């Protein structure tokens, strides 16, 4: 099995629309987990896809275009560092 690329995305949603944004993001291929958070960001998203280019496409063409997403911050994972 090929190793998948991994990134985490912090999402700021328009106030009052967090659950709708979470539900829409969950429908995106490559999104593995979506969690609501307290603090500066509203939503924590785990993206896992075959290539770095696919990560870029998921974020720029899918997540950022979800209605009521105000901003995103991407945390790229360094291969070989961390894990179980």
BELDALIN-V720088 format. One record per residue. N is the residue number from 0. SS is DSSP state (alpha for helix, beta for strand, coil for the rest). Layout:
n->(N:N)
ss->(SS:SS)
This chain:
n->(0:1:2:3:4:5:6:7:8:9:10:11:12:13:14:15:16:17:18:19:20:21:22:23:24:25:26:27:28:29:30:31:32:33:34:35:36:37:38:39:40:41:42:43:44:45:46:47:48:49:50:51:52:53:54:55:56:57:58:59:60:61:62:63:64:65:66:67:68:69:70:71:72:73:74:75:76:77:78:79:80:81:82:83)
ss->(coil:coil:coil:coil:beta:beta:beta:beta:beta:beta:beta:beta:beta:coil:coil:coil:coil:alpha:alpha:alpha:alpha:alpha:alpha:alpha:alpha:alpha:coil:coil:coil:coil:beta:beta:beta:beta:beta:beta:coil:coil:coil:coil:coil:coil:beta:beta:beta:beta:beta:beta:beta:coil:coil:alpha:alpha:alpha:alpha:alpha:alpha:alpha:alpha:alpha:alpha:alpha:alpha:alpha:alpha:coil:coil:coil:beta:beta:beta:beta:beta:beta:beta:beta:coil:coil:coil:coil:coil:coil:coil:coil)
